[in-house]
């Protein structure tokens, strides 16, 4: 991930739940998969943002990965619905 991706993910985390659908789904999925300590650290990161610390980057990488998975699922679902409409 680039520093820009870390910072954009941090912005989405700060604005959660008022973010795009795929970002909200990705953050929700990341939270579901995290341990209790990771969820606490993520909450702390949301309250005290710093996208440059190594421990912050590892949490943001998890969130970013889940957001990307959610984007792919939405694209696939949209592609399937577009194909169904075309037939």
DSSP file (Angstrom, degrees, kcal/mol; ACC not computed):
  #  RESIDUE AA STRUCTURE BP1 BP2  ACC     N-H-->O    O-->H-N    N-H-->O    O-->H-N    TCO  KAPPA ALPHA  PHI   PSI    X-CA   Y-CA   Z-CA
    1    1 A X              0   0    0      0, 0.0     2,-0.2     0, 0.0    60,-0.0   0.000 360.0 360.0 360.0 145.2    0.0    0.0    0.0
    2    2 A X     >  -     0   0    0      1,-0.1     4,-2.0     4,-0.0     5,-0.2  -0.490 360.0-108.7 -87.0 164.7    1.1    3.5   -0.7
    3    3 A X  H  > S+     0   0    0      1,-0.2     4,-2.5     2,-0.2     5,-0.2   0.865 121.2  57.0 -61.1 -35.2    1.0    6.2    2.0
    4    4 A X  H  > S+     0   0    0      2,-0.2     4,-2.8     1,-0.2    -1,-0.2   0.913 105.6  49.5 -62.4 -42.7   -1.9    7.8    0.1
    5    5 A X  H  > S+     0   0    0      2,-0.2     4,-2.3     1,-0.2    -2,-0.2   0.891 110.5  50.9 -64.1 -38.8   -3.9    4.6    0.4
    6    6 A X  H  X S+     0   0    0     -4,-2.0     4,-2.2     2,-0.2    -2,-0.2   0.936 113.1  45.5 -60.8 -45.5   -3.2    4.4    4.1
    7    7 A X  H  X S+     0   0    0     -4,-2.5     4,-2.2     2,-0.2    -2,-0.2   0.877 112.4  49.7 -69.4 -38.2   -4.3    8.0    4.5
    8    8 A X  H  X S+     0   0    0     -4,-2.8     4,-2.2     2,-0.2    -1,-0.2   0.903 111.7  49.0 -66.1 -39.9   -7.5    7.6    2.4
    9    9 A X  H  X S+     0   0    0     -4,-2.3     4,-2.3    -5,-0.2    -2,-0.2   0.888 109.5  52.9 -64.8 -38.0   -8.3    4.4    4.4
   10   10 A X  H  X S+     0   0    0     -4,-2.2     4,-2.5     2,-0.2    -2,-0.2   0.911 108.1  50.8 -62.2 -42.6   -7.8    6.5    7.6
   11   11 A X  H  X S+     0   0    0     -4,-2.2     4,-2.2     1,-0.2    -2,-0.2   0.908 110.2  49.2 -62.1 -42.1  -10.2    9.1    6.3
   12   12 A X  H  X S+     0   0    0     -4,-2.2     4,-1.0     1,-0.2    -1,-0.2   0.895 110.9  50.5 -64.7 -38.7  -12.8    6.5    5.6
   13   13 A X  H  < S+     0   0    0     -4,-2.3     3,-0.4     1,-0.2    -2,-0.2   0.914 110.5  49.0 -64.6 -42.7  -12.3    5.1    9.0
   14   14 A X  H  < S+     0   0    0     -4,-2.5    -2,-0.2     1,-0.2    -1,-0.2   0.898 114.8  44.6 -63.5 -40.9  -12.7    8.5   10.6
   15   15 A X  H >< S+     0   0    0     -4,-2.2     3,-2.2    -5,-0.2    -1,-0.2   0.579  92.7 158.1 -82.3  -9.9  -15.9    9.2    8.6
   16   16 A X  T 3<  +     0   0    0     -4,-1.0    -3,-0.0    -3,-0.4     8,-0.0  -0.315  59.2  24.0 -55.9 133.9  -17.4    5.8    9.3
   17   17 A X  T 3  S+     0   0    0      3,-0.1     2,-1.6     2,-0.1    -1,-0.3  -0.961 116.0  66.4 -94.2   6.0  -20.4    5.0    9.1
   18   18 A X  S <  S+     0   0    0     -3,-2.2     2,-0.2    -6,-0.1    -2,-0.1  -0.408  84.3 104.4 -87.8  61.5  -21.0    8.0    6.7
   19   19 A X  S    S-     0   0    0     -2,-1.6    -2,-0.1     1,-0.2     5,-0.1  -0.749  80.8 -63.6-129.9 176.1  -18.9    6.6    3.9
   20   20 A X     >  -     0   0    0     -2,-0.2     4,-2.6     1,-0.1     5,-0.2  -0.185  53.6-107.3 -59.2 157.2  -19.6    4.9    0.5
   21   21 A X  H  > S+     0   0    0      1,-0.2     4,-2.7     2,-0.2     5,-0.2   0.904 118.5  48.8 -55.7 -47.8  -21.4    1.5    0.6
   22   22 A X  H  > S+     0   0    0      1,-0.2     4,-2.2     2,-0.2    -1,-0.2   0.857 111.7  50.0 -65.9 -33.0  -18.3   -0.5   -0.3
   23   23 A X  H  > S+     0   0    0      2,-0.2     4,-2.7     1,-0.2     5,-0.2   0.919 111.4  48.2 -68.9 -42.9  -16.2    1.3    2.4
   24   24 A X  H  X S+     0   0    0     -4,-2.6     4,-2.6     2,-0.2    -2,-0.2   0.933 113.6  46.8 -63.0 -45.6  -18.9    0.7    5.0
   25   25 A X  H  X S+     0   0    0     -4,-2.7     4,-2.6    -5,-0.2    -1,-0.2   0.908 113.1  49.8 -62.5 -41.4  -19.1   -3.0    4.1
   26   26 A X  H  X S+     0   0    0     -4,-2.2     4,-2.4    -5,-0.2    -2,-0.2   0.911 112.3  46.1 -64.4 -43.4  -15.3   -3.4    4.1
   27   27 A X  H  X S+     0   0    0     -4,-2.7     4,-2.6     2,-0.2    -2,-0.2   0.919 112.9  50.6 -66.0 -42.7  -14.9   -1.7    7.5
   28   28 A X  H  X S+     0   0    0     -4,-2.6     4,-2.3    -5,-0.2    -2,-0.2   0.925 112.1  47.4 -59.5 -44.8  -17.8   -3.9    8.9
   29   29 A X  H  X S+     0   0    0     -4,-2.6     4,-1.7     2,-0.2    -2,-0.2   0.902 111.4  50.8 -63.7 -41.4  -16.1   -7.0    7.5
   30   30 A X  H  X S+     0   0    0     -4,-2.4     4,-1.0     1,-0.2    -2,-0.2   0.924 110.4  49.1 -62.4 -44.1  -12.7   -6.0    8.9
   31   31 A X  H >< S+     0   0    0     -4,-2.6     3,-0.7     1,-0.2    -1,-0.2   0.911 109.1  53.3 -61.9 -42.1  -14.2   -5.4   12.4
   32   32 A X  H 3< S+     0   0    0     -4,-2.3    -1,-0.2     1,-0.2    -2,-0.2   0.848 111.9  45.1 -60.8 -34.6  -16.0   -8.8   12.3
   33   33 A X  H 3< S+     0   0    0     -4,-1.7    -1,-0.2    -3,-0.1    -2,-0.2   0.580  96.7  95.5 -87.7 -10.6  -12.7  -10.6   11.5
   34   34 A X  S << S-     0   0    0     -4,-1.0     2,-0.1    -3,-0.7    -3,-0.0  -0.400  75.4-115.0 -82.7 156.2  -10.6   -8.7   14.1
   35   35 A X     >  -     0   0    0     -2,-0.1     4,-2.4     1,-0.1     5,-0.2  -0.326  37.1 -99.8 -76.1 169.7   -9.7   -9.9   17.6
   36   36 A X  H  > S+     0   0    0      1,-0.2     4,-2.2     2,-0.2     5,-0.1   0.910 124.9  49.4 -58.9 -43.3  -11.0   -7.9   20.6
   37   37 A X  H  > S+     0   0    0      1,-0.2     4,-2.6     2,-0.2    -1,-0.2   0.896 109.8  50.8 -65.0 -40.3   -7.6   -6.2   21.0
   38   38 A X  H  > S+     0   0    0      2,-0.2     4,-2.6     1,-0.2    -1,-0.2   0.902 109.3  51.0 -64.8 -40.0   -7.5   -5.2   17.3
   39   39 A X  H  X S+     0   0    0     -4,-2.4     4,-2.4     2,-0.2    -2,-0.2   0.909 110.8  48.9 -63.1 -41.0  -11.0   -3.8   17.5
   40   40 A X  H  X S+     0   0    0     -4,-2.2     4,-2.5     2,-0.2    -2,-0.2   0.932 112.2  48.1 -62.4 -45.2   -9.9   -1.7   20.5
   41   41 A X  H  X S+     0   0    0     -4,-2.6     4,-2.4     1,-0.2    -2,-0.2   0.871 110.6  51.9 -63.3 -36.8   -6.8   -0.5   18.7
   42   42 A X  H  X S+     0   0    0     -4,-2.6     4,-2.3     2,-0.2    -1,-0.2   0.910 109.9  48.4 -66.6 -41.6   -8.9    0.3   15.6
   43   43 A X  H  X S+     0   0    0     -4,-2.4     4,-2.0     2,-0.2    -2,-0.2   0.916 112.0  49.6 -62.3 -43.1  -11.3    2.4   17.8
   44   44 A X  H  X S+     0   0    0     -4,-2.5     4,-2.2     1,-0.2    -2,-0.2   0.896 110.0  51.4 -62.0 -40.4   -8.3    4.1   19.4
   45   45 A X  H  < S+     0   0    0     -4,-2.4    -1,-0.2     2,-0.2    -2,-0.2   0.887 107.7  52.4 -64.4 -39.1   -6.9    4.8   15.9
   46   46 A X  H  < S+     0   0    0     -4,-2.3     3,-0.5     1,-0.2    -1,-0.2   0.896 114.5  42.3 -62.8 -39.6  -10.2    6.3   14.8
   47   47 A X  H  < S+     0   0    0     -4,-2.0     2,-0.3     1,-0.3    -2,-0.2   0.796 128.6  29.2 -77.3 -29.1  -10.2    8.6   17.8
   48   48 A X  S  < S-     0   0    0     -4,-2.2    -1,-0.3    -5,-0.2    -2,-0.1  -0.648  88.5-156.9-131.0  73.6   -6.4    9.5   17.5
   49   49 A X        +     0   0    0     -3,-0.5     2,-0.2    -2,-0.3    -3,-0.1  -0.250  28.5 151.8 -63.6 133.4   -5.6    9.2   13.8
   50   50 A X    >   -     0   0    0     -5,-0.1     3,-0.6     3,-0.1     6,-0.1  -0.660  16.4-178.3-158.3  99.1   -2.1    8.6   12.7
   51   51 A X  T 3  S+     0   0    0      1,-0.2   -44,-0.1    -2,-0.2   -45,-0.1   0.318  76.7  65.1 -83.9   9.1   -1.6    6.7    9.4
   52   52 A X  T 3  S+     0   0    0    -46,-0.1    -1,-0.2   -45,-0.0     2,-0.1   0.662  73.1  97.0-106.9 -19.1    2.2    6.7    9.7
   53   53 A X  S <> S-     0   0    0     -3,-0.6     4,-2.4     1,-0.1     3,-0.4  -0.478  77.3-126.0 -72.5 142.4    2.8    4.5   12.7
   54   54 A X  H  > S+     0   0    0      1,-0.2     4,-1.8     2,-0.2     5,-0.1   0.879 110.2  50.6 -56.5 -41.6    3.6    0.8   11.9
   55   55 A X  H  > S+     0   0    0      1,-0.2     4,-1.4     2,-0.2    -1,-0.2   0.846 110.8  50.4 -68.2 -30.6    0.9   -0.6   14.2
   56   56 A X  H  > S+     0   0    0     -3,-0.4     4,-2.8     1,-0.2     5,-0.2   0.902 107.2  54.6 -68.4 -41.0   -1.6    1.8   12.5
   57   57 A X  H  X S+     0   0    0     -4,-2.4     4,-2.2     1,-0.2    -2,-0.2   0.866 104.8  52.9 -62.6 -36.7   -0.5    0.7    9.1
   58   58 A X  H  X S+     0   0    0     -4,-1.8     4,-1.5     2,-0.2    -1,-0.2   0.918 112.5  44.3 -67.7 -40.7   -1.1   -3.0    9.9
   59   59 A X  H  X S+     0   0    0     -4,-1.4     4,-2.1     1,-0.2    -2,-0.2   0.916 114.0  49.9 -66.3 -42.8   -4.7   -2.2   11.0
   60   60 A X  H  X S+     0   0    0     -4,-2.8     4,-3.0     1,-0.2    -2,-0.2   0.835 105.9  57.1 -66.0 -31.7   -5.3    0.0    8.0
   61   61 A X  H  X S+     0   0    0     -4,-2.2     4,-2.3    -5,-0.2    -1,-0.2   0.896 106.9  49.0 -65.2 -39.3   -4.0   -2.7    5.7
   62   62 A X  H  X S+     0   0    0     -4,-1.5     4,-2.0     2,-0.2    -2,-0.2   0.938 114.3  44.9 -63.1 -47.0   -6.6   -5.1    7.1
   63   63 A X  H  X S+     0   0    0     -4,-2.1     4,-2.3     1,-0.2    -2,-0.2   0.923 112.8  50.9 -63.5 -45.0   -9.4   -2.5    6.6
   64   64 A X  H  X S+     0   0    0     -4,-3.0     4,-2.5     1,-0.2    -1,-0.2   0.909 108.8  52.1 -59.4 -43.6   -8.1   -1.6    3.1
   65   65 A X  H  X S+     0   0    0     -4,-2.3     4,-2.0     1,-0.2    -1,-0.2   0.910 110.9  46.9 -60.6 -43.6   -8.1   -5.2    2.1
   66   66 A X  H  X S+     0   0    0     -4,-2.0     4,-2.2     2,-0.2    -1,-0.2   0.862 110.4  52.6 -69.0 -35.1  -11.6   -5.7    3.2
   67   67 A X  H  X S+     0   0    0     -4,-2.3     4,-2.4     2,-0.2    -2,-0.2   0.918 109.3  49.8 -64.8 -42.5  -12.8   -2.5    1.4
   68   68 A X  H  X S+     0   0    0     -4,-2.5     4,-2.1     2,-0.2    -2,-0.2   0.889 110.1  50.5 -63.3 -39.1  -11.2   -3.8   -1.8
   69   69 A X  H  X S+     0   0    0     -4,-2.0     4,-2.4     2,-0.2    -1,-0.2   0.908 110.5  49.6 -64.0 -41.5  -12.9   -7.1   -1.4
   70   70 A X  H  X S+     0   0    0     -4,-2.2     4,-2.4     2,-0.2    -2,-0.2   0.897 109.4  51.8 -64.9 -40.2  -16.3   -5.3   -0.9
   71   71 A X  H  X S+     0   0    0     -4,-2.4     4,-2.6     1,-0.2    -1,-0.2   0.917 110.3  48.9 -60.8 -43.2  -15.6   -3.2   -4.0
   72   72 A X  H  X S+     0   0    0     -4,-2.1     4,-2.6     2,-0.2    -2,-0.2   0.905 110.8  49.8 -64.6 -42.3  -14.9   -6.4   -6.1
   73   73 A X  H  X S+     0   0    0     -4,-2.4     4,-2.6     2,-0.2    -1,-0.2   0.914 112.1  47.8 -62.6 -42.4  -18.1   -8.1   -4.8
   74   74 A X  H  X S+     0   0    0     -4,-2.4     4,-2.7     2,-0.2    -2,-0.2   0.913 112.1  49.5 -65.6 -42.4  -20.2   -5.0   -5.6
   75   75 A X  H  X S+     0   0    0     -4,-2.6     4,-2.7     2,-0.2    -2,-0.2   0.923 112.6  47.7 -61.4 -43.4  -18.6   -4.8   -9.1
   76   76 A X  H  X S+     0   0    0     -4,-2.6     4,-2.2     2,-0.2    -2,-0.2   0.911 113.3  47.4 -64.1 -42.7  -19.3   -8.5   -9.7
   77   77 A X  H  X S+     0   0    0     -4,-2.6     4,-2.2     2,-0.2    -2,-0.2   0.910 113.3  48.1 -65.2 -42.0  -22.9   -8.2   -8.5
   78   78 A X  H  X S+     0   0    0     -4,-2.7     4,-2.5     1,-0.2    -2,-0.2   0.903 110.8  51.7 -65.3 -40.6  -23.5   -5.1  -10.7
   79   79 A X  H  X S+     0   0    0     -4,-2.7     4,-2.0     1,-0.2    -2,-0.2   0.884 109.9  49.2 -62.8 -39.1  -21.9   -6.9  -13.7
   80   80 A X  H  X S+     0   0    0     -4,-2.2     4,-2.0     2,-0.2    -1,-0.2   0.893 112.4  47.2 -67.3 -40.3  -24.2   -9.8  -13.2
   81   81 A X  H  X S+     0   0    0     -4,-2.2     4,-1.9     2,-0.2    -2,-0.2   0.872 111.6  51.0 -70.8 -35.5  -27.3   -7.6  -12.9
   82   82 A X  H  X S+     0   0    0     -4,-2.5     4,-1.5     2,-0.2    -2,-0.2   0.893 110.6  49.3 -65.3 -38.8  -26.2   -5.6  -16.0
   83   83 A X  H  X S+     0   0    0     -4,-2.0     4,-1.0     1,-0.2    -2,-0.2   0.882 109.8  51.3 -67.7 -37.7  -25.8   -8.9  -17.9
   84   84 A X  H  < S+     0   0    0     -4,-2.0     3,-0.3     1,-0.2    -1,-0.2   0.875 109.4  50.4 -66.6 -37.3  -29.3  -10.1  -16.8
   85   85 A X  H  < S+     0   0    0     -4,-1.9    -1,-0.2     1,-0.2    -2,-0.2   0.836 105.9  56.6 -68.4 -32.5  -30.8   -6.8  -18.0
   86   86 A X  H  <        0   0    0     -4,-1.5    -1,-0.2     1,-0.2    -2,-0.2   0.745 360.0 360.0 -72.9 -23.2  -29.2   -7.1  -21.4
   87   87 A X     <        0   0    0     -4,-1.0    -1,-0.2    -3,-0.3    -2,-0.2   0.486 360.0 360.0 -89.2 360.0  -30.7  -10.5  -22.0
